[in-house]
Amino acid sequence: MTFSVEGKRVTVAGAARSGIAAAALLAERGASVTLSEVRPSVPDAGPLEKLAAQGVTLEFGGHLAETFASADLVVLSPGVPADHPVVEGARARGVPVIGEVELASRWLRGRLIAITGTKGKSTTTELTGRMLEAAGFKVSVGGNIGAPLSAQVSSSTPDTLHVVETSSFQLEQIDTFHPWIAVMLNFSPDHLDRHPSVEAYAAAKARIFENQQPDDWAVVNADDPSVLAMAQRTRATRRLFGRRSSPDEGTAVDGGWIVDRRDARAARLVPVEAIHLLGPHLVDDVMAAATVGAIAGAAPAAMTAAVESFGGLEHAMELVAEIGGVRFVNDSKATNVEAAQRSIESFESGLVPIIGGHFKGGDLRLLRAPLAARAKAVVAIGEARPLVKEALSGAVAVHEAASLEAAVRTAFELAKPAGVVLLAPACASFDMFRDYAERGRAFKGEVARLARGE
C-alpha cells in the first residue's frame, strides 16, 4: 500500500535543515503541516518564508503539547530527542512518531546506500558518491551531510543510488527504512549526553541492518569486534573489509593495493598511493567506499580516479597551513574520544593537540598512552577543561586556554620548532560554537591571523 499523508495533520519537530526539508515534502504531498521549533527564531528565515507560502504553520518558542497530541503523524528532526515529553505525550495518544529519513525513504524510487559508524561517516559517504558518479551511476549524496533525504525525493528515479550518511539519532526513529547496502564503519561510545547508555547508542546504530533481506548487503569492518557483533543477526549478505585483519573474503590491503578478495582471487581496486588523506585510519574509509563500489559494479579505474582527486572533507584531518615549521591540522569533526585517539595516532611526534568543549561521554583516559608517546603537551579548552586535566595529567603536560584564540597561540609556541598543532577536541562544540564546522572555521581563522603576523 502506498504511503500517503494527503489531508492528514502532520507535526514536524525541529526547524533545522532536515525538519525544513521534511515540512516542504509533506506540504507537497498534501498534508496540513505544522513546523514546531523550541528556538524563538532561526538565523536564516528564507526557507521559512517558502514554507509559509506552501501553507505550513510555523510555531516557534517551544513545542506545544496539543500540536503534537492532535497530529495524525509526528516527524522528528535528528536534533529532537525521541523521549521529549511532548513526543512521549503524542505516543501515549497513539500518534505514530517517525524520523525524517524514515519519512523520505517511504517515497524514494531509487536504492539506498546507508553509511553509519562513530567516526568517518562523512568522508566515506562523500567518497562513495564520488566513486559511483565516476563510474557513471546516477547518484544523490546527503542525509546527515549535504541535502537531507527529504530534499532528494522529488528527483529520485528507479536508477538513482541514494548515498546517505545516517546518524544514531536518525536510525533510532526508523520503521521501514531499508538500505540495499548498509555500511557500519566502526563503533565506540559517543553521544552519551543524548542516549541513556552505550547499549542504547549501539542498538540505535545496529538498526541500519534491521530491514535488510538476503539480497541486500551489509558492509562490515572486520577490524572492529563491536561492529562484527552488531552485524551477526543481519539477514543481508555480509561483506567484510579490514586493514589489519585482512579478511580472506572481502576487502583488504595487499601489495600496496586495496583488493577485493573472492573465491581465492584478489582483484585490484585502488592503489594505496592514490590516497591523499592524512591519517592511516582514513584508509579504512576508502576501503569501505571501495567495497560499496565493487558491490555496485563500479570499475576500479573510476574508483581510483575518484580517490586520487579527493583531498578530504573540511574539518576532517584538514591540513590548514604550515607556519615557521609548525603544521596546523583541523579535525574539528573528531567530537568523541575514539575519533580524537585516531587523529592523535596519525602523527609520530612533536604533537600539541587542542582538546575540549562540551563532553559527550566516554573515557578521556584512553588518550593517555597515545599522547605520552607522541605529544609535547595538550591545550585544554571549553567546559571540559577540568575533565581533560584530570584525565591526562601525569601522562602529558596540560595547559588551559580560555578561548580558541588563546589555545591556538599557546599550542603554536609549544609546538615550535617543527611540531603539529592538532584540533582534535574529543568533545562537541556547543559550549563555545554552534557546531563543529563553526569551531573548525574559527580555528582556521586564528591560524590565518598567525600567518599574517597579527
Stockholm file with secondary structure:
# STOCKHOLM 1.0

chainA/1-454         MTFSVEGKRVTVAGAARSGIAAAALLAERGASVTLSEVRPSVPDAGPLEKLAAQGVTLEFGGHLAETFASADLVVLSPGVPADHPVVEGARARGVPVIGEVELASRWLRGRLIAITGTKGKSTTTELTGRMLEAAGFKVSVGGNIGAPLSAQVSSSTPDTLHVVETSSFQLEQIDTFHPWIAVMLNFSPDHLDRHPSVEAYAAAKARIFENQQPDDWAVVNADDPSVLAMAQRTRATRRLFGRRSSPDEGTAVDGGWIVDRRDARAARLVPVEAIHLLGPHLVDDVMAAATVGAIAGAAPAAMTAAVESFGGLEHAMELVAEIGGVRFVNDSKATNVEAAQRSIESFESGLVPIIGGHFKGGDLRLLRAPLAARAKAVVAIGEARPLVKEALSGAVAVHEAASLEAAVRTAFELAKPAGVVLLAPACASFDMFRDYAERGRAFKGEVARLARGE
#=GR chainA/1-454 SS CCCCCTTCEEEEECCSHHHHHHHHHHHHTTCEEEEEESSSCCSCCHHHHHHHHTTCEEEESSCCHHHHHTCSEEEECTTSCTTCHHHHHHHHTTCCEEEHHHHHHTTCCSEEEEEECSSCHHHHHHHHHHHHHHTTCEEEEEESSSBCGGGGGGGCCTTEEEEEECCHHHHTTCSSCCCSEEEECCCCCCCTTTSSSHHHHHHHHHGGGTTCCTTSEEEEETTCHHHHHHGGGCCSEEEEECTTTCCSSEEEEETTEEEEEETTEEEEEEEGGGCCCSSTHHHHHHHHHHHHHHHHTCCHHHHHHHHHTCCCCTTSSEEEEEETTEEEEECTTCCSHHHHHHHHTTCCSSEEEEEESBCCSSCGGGGHHHHHHHBSCEEEESTTHHHHHHHHTTTSCEEECSSHHHHHHHHHHHHTTTCEEEECCSSBSTTTSSSHHHHHHHHHHHHHHHHTTC
#=GC SS_cons         CCCCCTTCEEEEECCSHHHHHHHHHHHHTTCEEEEEESSSCCSCCHHHHHHHHTTCEEEESSCCHHHHHTCSEEEECTTSCTTCHHHHHHHHTTCCEEEHHHHHHTTCCSEEEEEECSSCHHHHHHHHHHHHHHTTCEEEEEESSSBCGGGGGGGCCTTEEEEEECCHHHHTTCSSCCCSEEEECCCCCCCTTTSSSHHHHHHHHHGGGTTCCTTSEEEEETTCHHHHHHGGGCCSEEEEECTTTCCSSEEEEETTEEEEEETTEEEEEEEGGGCCCSSTHHHHHHHHHHHHHHHHTCCHHHHHHHHHTCCCCTTSSEEEEEETTEEEEECTTCCSHHHHHHHHTTCCSSEEEEEESBCCSSCGGGGHHHHHHHBSCEEEESTTHHHHHHHHTTTSCEEECSSHHHHHHHHHHHHTTTCEEEECCSSBSTTTSSSHHHHHHHHHHHHHHHHTTC
//
